[in-house]
Amino acid sequence: MTRRRRITYWLTALVAVVTLAGAAVVLLAPERYFPWDTASIPSADSSWSPEQARIVELARAEHQTQRPGTFYAEGVTEPWCADFVSWIMREAGQPLSNPNSGHWRIPGVYTLQEHYQAEGRYEPSDGSYRPTVGDVVLYDNVIGVGQHTNIVVAADGDSITTVGGNELGKIRVHDVDWRKDSAVIGFGRLAPAPEVAG
């Protein structure tokens, strides 16, 4: 076999492998792995609480603006999905509290889960809880992608629409079948509105 034929053979094989891998991702991977938006953020629903509506509107505005991750991480360069969730919740009047520092920003997904557990608002994805708008979904990807988190902006049975930061450097919107996606480990419930003394 000539050198030119060997190069052509290897290039053809490489293209075939890349094409098959791409097809496998599109056919087998959950939609949230796609590098583009697979859903849109819904319009306000009259059944939502003011807190839920505020969270969704903030997520919509940030998705349209597409600020850099350092904006949500107070200037720190780091994976920023949990920073994005922390920022949205603070701006919506639902601030989180880092269990290690007490600060509003929680930079890691595991610490975010610890926060919800300490608050008694962590719900495992065993099917006993149905997520709702304003909840935070927590992922632990066993295929090496690592932990991740998004905010639920729509929920209909087993299907949720989420908005998340640090997805290929962007804020993206995805539909997720949370029962079928094995990476979904649980949810942080939105805190109920504080009762007003009367």
C-alpha atoms as an extended CHARMM CRD file, in Angstrom:
* protein
*
       198  EXT
         1         1  MET       CA              0.0000000000        0.0000000000        0.0000000000  PROA      1               0.0000000000
         2         2  THR       CA              1.4110000000        3.3760000000       -0.9530000000  PROA      2               0.0000000000
         3         3  ARG       CA              1.8580000000        6.1500000000        1.5880000000  PROA      3               0.0000000000
         4         4  ARG       CA             -0.9070000000        8.2230000000       -0.0100000000  PROA      4               0.0000000000
         5         5  ARG       CA             -3.3650000000        5.3030000000        0.1280000000  PROA      5               0.0000000000
         6         6  ARG       CA             -2.5250000000        4.6950000000        3.8190000000  PROA      6               0.0000000000
         7         7  ILE       CA             -3.1830000000        8.3420000000        4.6700000000  PROA      7               0.0000000000
         8         8  THR       CA             -6.4750000000        8.2720000000        2.7460000000  PROA      8               0.0000000000
         9         9  TYR       CA             -7.4490000000        5.0520000000        4.5160000000  PROA      9               0.0000000000
        10        10  TRP       CA             -6.7180000000        6.4970000000        7.9970000000  PROA      10              0.0000000000
        11        11  LEU       CA             -8.4830000000        9.7820000000        7.2520000000  PROA      11              0.0000000000
        12        12  THR       CA            -11.5530000000        7.9050000000        6.0200000000  PROA      12              0.0000000000
        13        13  ALA       CA            -11.5200000000        5.7170000000        9.1430000000  PROA      13              0.0000000000
        14        14  LEU       CA            -11.1730000000        8.7750000000       11.3810000000  PROA      14              0.0000000000
        15        15  VAL       CA            -14.0980000000       10.5360000000        9.6880000000  PROA      15              0.0000000000
        16        16  ALA       CA            -16.2230000000        7.3850000000       10.0690000000  PROA      16              0.0000000000
        17        17  VAL       CA            -15.4140000000        7.0930000000       13.7950000000  PROA      17              0.0000000000
        18        18  VAL       CA            -16.1710000000       10.7720000000       14.4370000000  PROA      18              0.0000000000
        19        19  THR       CA            -19.4260000000       10.5100000000       12.4700000000  PROA      19              0.0000000000
        20        20  LEU       CA            -20.5200000000        7.3990000000       14.3860000000  PROA      20              0.0000000000
        21        21  ALA       CA            -19.6200000000        9.0050000000       17.7260000000  PROA      21              0.0000000000
        22        22  GLY       CA            -21.6190000000       12.1190000000       16.8020000000  PROA      22              0.0000000000
        23        23  ALA       CA            -24.5980000000       10.0260000000       15.7540000000  PROA      23              0.0000000000
        24        24  ALA       CA            -24.4150000000        8.0550000000       19.0160000000  PROA      24              0.0000000000
        25        25  VAL       CA            -24.4650000000       11.2740000000       21.0670000000  PROA      25              0.0000000000
        26        26  VAL       CA            -27.4560000000       12.6140000000       19.1510000000  PROA      26              0.0000000000
        27        27  LEU       CA            -29.3760000000        9.3250000000       19.3960000000  PROA      27              0.0000000000
        28        28  LEU       CA            -28.4230000000        8.1040000000       22.8700000000  PROA      28              0.0000000000
        29        29  ALA       CA            -27.3930000000       11.0440000000       25.0530000000  PROA      29              0.0000000000
        30        30  PRO       CA            -29.8980000000       13.0940000000       27.0310000000  PROA      30              0.0000000000
        31        31  GLU       CA            -30.7430000000       16.3970000000       25.3470000000  PROA      31              0.0000000000
        32        32  ARG       CA            -28.9060000000       18.3540000000       28.0260000000  PROA      32              0.0000000000
        33        33  TYR       CA            -25.6050000000       17.1540000000       26.5440000000  PROA      33              0.0000000000
        34        34  PHE       CA            -26.3640000000       18.8700000000       23.2420000000  PROA      34              0.0000000000
        35        35  PRO       CA            -24.3320000000       22.0610000000       22.7580000000  PROA      35              0.0000000000
        36        36  TRP       CA            -27.4170000000       24.0470000000       21.7360000000  PROA      36              0.0000000000
        37        37  ASP       CA            -30.7070000000       25.0040000000       23.3660000000  PROA      37              0.0000000000
        38        38  THR       CA            -33.2280000000       22.1710000000       23.0480000000  PROA      38              0.0000000000
        39        39  ALA       CA            -36.1280000000       24.0740000000       24.6030000000  PROA      39              0.0000000000
        40        40  SER       CA            -37.3570000000       27.5720000000       25.2800000000  PROA      40              0.0000000000
        41        41  ILE       CA            -38.1300000000       29.2970000000       28.5500000000  PROA      41              0.0000000000
        42        42  PRO       CA            -41.9020000000       29.3410000000       29.0920000000  PROA      42              0.0000000000
        43        43  SER       CA            -44.0180000000       32.4170000000       29.6500000000  PROA      43              0.0000000000
        44        44  ALA       CA            -45.2800000000       33.1890000000       33.1320000000  PROA      44              0.0000000000
        45        45  ASP       CA            -48.0440000000       30.9430000000       34.4060000000  PROA      45              0.0000000000
        46        46  SER       CA            -50.8000000000       32.2550000000       36.6790000000  PROA      46              0.0000000000
        47        47  SER       CA            -50.3520000000       29.2270000000       38.9650000000  PROA      47              0.0000000000
        48        48  TRP       CA            -46.7870000000       30.2340000000       39.8190000000  PROA      48              0.0000000000
        49        49  SER       CA            -45.8900000000       32.0070000000       43.0280000000  PROA      49              0.0000000000
        50        50  PRO       CA            -44.2280000000       35.4300000000       42.7410000000  PROA      50              0.0000000000
        51        51  GLU       CA            -40.9270000000       33.7400000000       43.6830000000  PROA      51              0.0000000000
        52        52  GLN       CA            -41.2520000000       31.2150000000       40.8620000000  PROA      52              0.0000000000
        53        53  ALA       CA            -42.1270000000       33.9230000000       38.3410000000  PROA      53              0.0000000000
        54        54  ARG       CA            -39.1170000000       36.0100000000       39.4440000000  PROA      54              0.0000000000
        55        55  ILE       CA            -36.7340000000       33.0480000000       39.0900000000  PROA      55              0.0000000000
        56        56  VAL       CA            -37.9840000000       32.2700000000       35.5780000000  PROA      56              0.0000000000
        57        57  GLU       CA            -37.7870000000       35.9120000000       34.4710000000  PROA      57              0.0000000000
        58        58  LEU       CA            -34.2440000000       36.2340000000       35.8240000000  PROA      58              0.0000000000
        59        59  ALA       CA            -33.2210000000       33.0240000000       34.0520000000  PROA      59              0.0000000000
        60        60  ARG       CA            -34.7530000000       34.3200000000       30.8150000000  PROA      60              0.0000000000
        61        61  ALA       CA            -32.9360000000       37.6660000000       31.0850000000  PROA      61              0.0000000000
        62        62  GLU       CA            -29.5850000000       36.0220000000       31.8330000000  PROA      62              0.0000000000
        63        63  HSD       CA            -30.0450000000       33.5440000000       28.9760000000  PROA      63              0.0000000000
        64        64  GLN       CA            -30.6230000000       36.4660000000       26.6090000000  PROA      64              0.0000000000
        65        65  THR       CA            -27.6960000000       38.4920000000       28.0170000000  PROA      65              0.0000000000
        66        66  GLN       CA            -25.1400000000       35.6290000000       28.1570000000  PROA      66              0.0000000000
        67        67  ARG       CA            -22.7570000000       37.1970000000       30.6780000000  PROA      67              0.0000000000
        68        68  PRO       CA            -19.3990000000       35.5150000000       31.3400000000  PROA      68              0.0000000000
        69        69  GLY       CA            -19.1240000000       33.0360000000       34.2070000000  PROA      69              0.0000000000
        70        70  THR       CA            -16.9060000000       35.3690000000       36.2130000000  PROA      70              0.0000000000
        71        71  PHE       CA            -19.9200000000       37.6830000000       36.6050000000  PROA      71              0.0000000000
        72        72  TYR       CA            -21.7510000000       35.0460000000       38.6650000000  PROA      72              0.0000000000
        73        73  ALA       CA            -18.5590000000       33.9140000000       40.4490000000  PROA      73              0.0000000000
        74        74  GLU       CA            -17.6140000000       37.3630000000       41.7690000000  PROA      74              0.0000000000
        75        75  GLY       CA            -14.6720000000       37.5970000000       39.3920000000  PROA      75              0.0000000000
        76        76  VAL       CA            -13.3240000000       34.1060000000       40.0790000000  PROA      76              0.0000000000
        77        77  THR       CA            -12.4730000000       31.9110000000       37.0890000000  PROA      77              0.0000000000
        78        78  GLU       CA            -13.9710000000       28.5000000000       37.9130000000  PROA      78              0.0000000000
        79        79  PRO       CA            -16.7110000000       26.1200000000       36.7770000000  PROA      79              0.0000000000
        80        80  TRP       CA            -19.7300000000       28.3530000000       37.3790000000  PROA      80              0.0000000000
        81        81  CYS       CA            -22.9460000000       26.3430000000       37.1520000000  PROA      81              0.0000000000
        82        82  ALA       CA            -23.5030000000       26.5170000000       40.9430000000  PROA      82              0.0000000000
        83        83  ASP       CA            -22.4540000000       30.1890000000       40.9560000000  PROA      83              0.0000000000
        84        84  PHE       CA            -25.1630000000       30.8650000000       38.3630000000  PROA      84              0.0000000000
        85        85  VAL       CA            -27.7990000000       29.0870000000       40.4960000000  PROA      85              0.0000000000
        86        86  SER       CA            -26.6250000000       30.9970000000       43.5930000000  PROA      86              0.0000000000
        87        87  TRP       CA            -26.8180000000       34.3460000000       41.7890000000  PROA      87              0.0000000000
        88        88  ILE       CA            -30.3070000000       33.7080000000       40.3810000000  PROA      88              0.0000000000
        89        89  MET       CA            -31.6060000000       32.6490000000       43.7970000000  PROA      89              0.0000000000
        90        90  ARG       CA            -30.1180000000       35.6990000000       45.5100000000  PROA      90              0.0000000000
        91        91  GLU       CA            -31.5510000000       38.0790000000       42.9230000000  PROA      91              0.0000000000
        92        92  ALA       CA            -34.9480000000       36.3580000000       43.2300000000  PROA      92              0.0000000000
        93        93  GLY       CA            -35.0180000000       36.9690000000       46.9870000000  PROA      93              0.0000000000
        94        94  GLN       CA            -34.2660000000       33.3190000000       47.7750000000  PROA      94              0.0000000000
        95        95  PRO       CA            -30.5790000000       33.5540000000       48.7870000000  PROA      95              0.0000000000
        96        96  LEU       CA            -28.6560000000       30.3890000000       49.5090000000  PROA      96              0.0000000000
        97        97  SER       CA            -26.1660000000       30.0750000000       52.3600000000  PROA      97              0.0000000000
        98        98  ASN       CA            -22.8360000000       28.3450000000       51.8300000000  PROA      98              0.0000000000
        99        99  PRO       CA            -22.5690000000       25.8400000000       54.7250000000  PROA      99              0.0000000000
       100       100  ASN       CA            -18.8140000000       26.4620000000       54.8890000000  PROA      100             0.0000000000
       101       101  SER       CA            -18.7540000000       30.2690000000       54.8480000000  PROA      101             0.0000000000
       102       102  GLY       CA            -22.3290000000       31.5540000000       55.2260000000  PROA      102             0.0000000000
       103       103  HSD       CA            -21.8560000000       33.5280000000       51.9910000000  PROA      103             0.0000000000
       104       104  TRP       CA            -24.6820000000       33.6920000000       49.4060000000  PROA      104             0.0000000000
       105       105  ARG       CA            -22.5120000000       32.1310000000       46.6830000000  PROA      105             0.0000000000
       106       106  ILE       CA            -22.0710000000       28.3730000000       46.6490000000  PROA      106             0.0000000000
       107       107  PRO       CA            -19.3820000000       27.5710000000       44.0590000000  PROA      107             0.0000000000
       108       108  GLY       CA            -19.6470000000       23.7620000000       44.0750000000  PROA      108             0.0000000000
       109       109  VAL       CA            -22.4720000000       21.3550000000       43.3070000000  PROA      109             0.0000000000
       110       110  TYR       CA            -21.6440000000       19.0500000000       46.2280000000  PROA      110             0.0000000000
       111       111  THR       CA            -21.7630000000       22.0380000000       48.6080000000  PROA      111             0.0000000000
       112       112  LEU       CA            -25.0310000000       23.1100000000       46.9860000000  PROA      112             0.0000000000
       113       113  GLN       CA            -26.4310000000       19.6710000000       47.7940000000  PROA      113             0.0000000000
       114       114  GLU       CA            -25.1320000000       20.0170000000       51.3870000000  PROA      114             0.0000000000
       115       115  HSD       CA            -26.9600000000       23.3540000000       51.6710000000  PROA      115             0.0000000000
       116       116  TYR       CA            -30.2770000000       21.8270000000       50.6140000000  PROA      116             0.0000000000
       117       117  GLN       CA            -29.7660000000       18.8190000000       52.9020000000  PROA      117             0.0000000000
       118       118  ALA       CA            -29.0110000000       21.0770000000       55.8910000000  PROA      118             0.0000000000
       119       119  GLU       CA            -32.1650000000       23.0940000000       55.1320000000  PROA      119             0.0000000000
       120       120  GLY       CA            -34.2820000000       19.9230000000       54.8850000000  PROA      120             0.0000000000
       121       121  ARG       CA            -35.0720000000       20.8110000000       51.2600000000  PROA      121             0.0000000000
       122       122  TYR       CA            -33.1460000000       18.0800000000       49.4150000000  PROA      122             0.0000000000
       123       123  GLU       CA            -35.2560000000       15.5520000000       47.5210000000  PROA      123             0.0000000000
       124       124  PRO       CA            -33.5770000000       12.4780000000       45.9860000000  PROA      124             0.0000000000
       125       125  SER       CA            -34.6200000000       11.5450000000       42.4520000000  PROA      125             0.0000000000
       126       126  ASP       CA            -36.2160000000        8.2720000000       43.5630000000  PROA      126             0.0000000000
       127       127  GLY       CA            -39.6280000000        9.2780000000       42.2120000000  PROA      127             0.0000000000
       128       128  SER       CA            -41.1890000000       10.2040000000       45.5480000000  PROA      128             0.0000000000
       129       129  TYR       CA            -40.9260000000       13.9220000000       44.7300000000  PROA      129             0.0000000000
       130       130  ARG       CA            -42.0050000000       15.7510000000       41.5920000000  PROA      130             0.0000000000
       131       131  PRO       CA            -39.8810000000       18.8000000000       40.8030000000  PROA      131             0.0000000000
       132       132  THR       CA            -41.5610000000       22.1260000000       40.2360000000  PROA      132             0.0000000000
       133       133  VAL       CA            -40.6690000000       25.5510000000       38.8570000000  PROA      133             0.0000000000
       134       134  GLY       CA            -37.9300000000       27.2030000000       40.9060000000  PROA      134             0.0000000000
       135       135  ASP       CA            -36.3780000000       23.9680000000       42.1310000000  PROA      135             0.0000000000
       136       136  VAL       CA            -32.7180000000       23.2410000000       41.5020000000  PROA      136             0.0000000000
       137       137  VAL       CA            -31.7870000000       19.9780000000       39.7960000000  PROA      137             0.0000000000
       138       138  LEU       CA            -28.4940000000       18.3290000000       40.7970000000  PROA      138             0.0000000000
       139       139  TYR       CA            -26.5300000000       15.9940000000       38.5330000000  PROA      139             0.0000000000
       140       140  ASP       CA            -23.6240000000       13.6480000000       39.1570000000  PROA      140             0.0000000000
       141       141  ASN       CA            -22.4680000000       12.3990000000       35.7800000000  PROA      141             0.0000000000
       142       142  VAL       CA            -20.8260000000        9.0150000000       36.0280000000  PROA      142             0.0000000000
       143       143  ILE       CA            -19.3360000000        9.2740000000       32.5230000000  PROA      143             0.0000000000
       144       144  GLY       CA            -16.6380000000       11.6940000000       33.6320000000  PROA      144             0.0000000000
       145       145  VAL       CA            -18.4140000000       14.9770000000       32.9190000000  PROA      145             0.0000000000
       146       146  GLY       CA            -18.6860000000       15.6860000000       36.6540000000  PROA      146             0.0000000000
       147       147  GLN       CA            -21.3090000000       17.3390000000       38.7990000000  PROA      147             0.0000000000
       148       148  HSD       CA            -23.6540000000       19.9390000000       37.3760000000  PROA      148             0.0000000000
       149       149  THR       CA            -26.7380000000       21.9210000000       38.3520000000  PROA      149             0.0000000000
       150       150  ASN       CA            -29.6290000000       23.7290000000       36.6290000000  PROA      150             0.0000000000
       151       151  ILE       CA            -32.7670000000       25.6120000000       37.6110000000  PROA      151             0.0000000000
       152       152  VAL       CA            -36.1840000000       24.1650000000       36.7680000000  PROA      152             0.0000000000
       153       153  VAL       CA            -38.2290000000       26.6940000000       34.7480000000  PROA      153             0.0000000000
       154       154  ALA       CA            -41.0440000000       24.3300000000       33.6910000000  PROA      154             0.0000000000
       155       155  ALA       CA            -42.2830000000       20.9830000000       34.9710000000  PROA      155             0.0000000000
       156       156  ASP       CA            -44.7690000000       18.5550000000       33.4810000000  PROA      156             0.0000000000
       157       157  GLY       CA            -44.6740000000       15.0690000000       34.9650000000  PROA      157             0.0000000000
       158       158  ASP       CA            -41.3620000000       13.4330000000       34.1530000000  PROA      158             0.0000000000
       159       159  SER       CA            -40.3250000000       16.2700000000       31.8450000000  PROA      159             0.0000000000
       160       160  ILE       CA            -38.6700000000       19.4220000000       33.1200000000  PROA      160             0.0000000000
       161       161  THR       CA            -37.2090000000       22.3950000000       31.3050000000  PROA      161             0.0000000000
       162       162  THR       CA            -34.0110000000       23.6940000000       32.8650000000  PROA      162             0.0000000000
       163       163  VAL       CA            -31.7170000000       26.6830000000       32.5290000000  PROA      163             0.0000000000
       164       164  GLY       CA            -28.0900000000       26.2750000000       33.4630000000  PROA      164             0.0000000000
       165       165  GLY       CA            -24.7930000000       28.0970000000       33.3160000000  PROA      165             0.0000000000
       166       166  ASN       CA            -21.3520000000       26.8330000000       32.3340000000  PROA      166             0.0000000000
       167       167  GLU       CA            -22.6190000000       24.6820000000       29.4930000000  PROA      167             0.0000000000
       168       168  LEU       CA            -19.8340000000       25.0120000000       26.9400000000  PROA      168             0.0000000000
       169       169  GLY       CA            -19.2730000000       28.4860000000       28.3900000000  PROA      169             0.0000000000
       170       170  LYS       CA            -22.8920000000       29.5690000000       27.8790000000  PROA      170             0.0000000000
       171       171  ILE       CA            -26.2770000000       29.6440000000       29.6020000000  PROA      171             0.0000000000
       172       172  ARG       CA            -28.4700000000       27.0370000000       27.9230000000  PROA      172             0.0000000000
       173       173  VAL       CA            -32.0540000000       25.7640000000       28.0550000000  PROA      173             0.0000000000
       174       174  HSD       CA            -32.8520000000       22.0440000000       27.8690000000  PROA      174             0.0000000000
       175       175  ASP       CA            -35.7090000000       19.6060000000       28.2520000000  PROA      175             0.0000000000
       176       176  VAL       CA            -34.8450000000       16.7910000000       30.6480000000  PROA      176             0.0000000000
       177       177  ASP       CA            -36.6710000000       13.5390000000       31.3220000000  PROA      177             0.0000000000
       178       178  TRP       CA            -35.5060000000       13.4370000000       34.9210000000  PROA      178             0.0000000000
       179       179  ARG       CA            -36.6280000000        9.8610000000       35.5520000000  PROA      179             0.0000000000
       180       180  LYS       CA            -34.6810000000        8.4800000000       32.5890000000  PROA      180             0.0000000000
       181       181  ASP       CA            -31.5530000000       10.6240000000       33.0160000000  PROA      181             0.0000000000
       182       182  SER       CA            -29.3970000000        8.5500000000       35.3790000000  PROA      182             0.0000000000
       183       183  ALA       CA            -27.1900000000       11.5610000000       36.1720000000  PROA      183             0.0000000000
       184       184  VAL       CA            -30.0500000000       13.3380000000       38.0020000000  PROA      184             0.0000000000
       185       185  ILE       CA            -29.4300000000       12.6270000000       41.6810000000  PROA      185             0.0000000000
       186       186  GLY       CA            -31.9090000000       14.9920000000       43.2930000000  PROA      186             0.0000000000
       187       187  PHE       CA            -33.5500000000       18.3690000000       43.6600000000  PROA      187             0.0000000000
       188       188  GLY       CA            -33.2530000000       21.3610000000       45.9300000000  PROA      188             0.0000000000
       189       189  ARG       CA            -36.7970000000       22.4920000000       46.7070000000  PROA      189             0.0000000000
       190       190  LEU       CA            -37.6440000000       26.1670000000       46.4000000000  PROA      190             0.0000000000
       191       191  ALA       CA            -38.1620000000       27.6180000000       49.8770000000  PROA      191             0.0000000000
       192       192  PRO       CA            -41.7710000000       28.5250000000       50.6370000000  PROA      192             0.0000000000
       193       193  ALA       CA            -42.5370000000       32.2310000000       50.8520000000  PROA      193             0.0000000000
       194       194  PRO       CA            -42.0980000000       33.5280000000       54.4240000000  PROA      194             0.0000000000
       195       195  GLU       CA            -45.3490000000       33.9450000000       56.3100000000  PROA      195             0.0000000000
       196       196  VAL       CA            -46.3270000000       37.5040000000       57.1390000000  PROA      196             0.0000000000
       197       197  ALA       CA            -47.3610000000       38.0390000000       60.7310000000  PROA      197             0.0000000000
       198       198  GLY       CA            -50.7860000000       39.5930000000       60.9160000000  PROA      198             0.0000000000
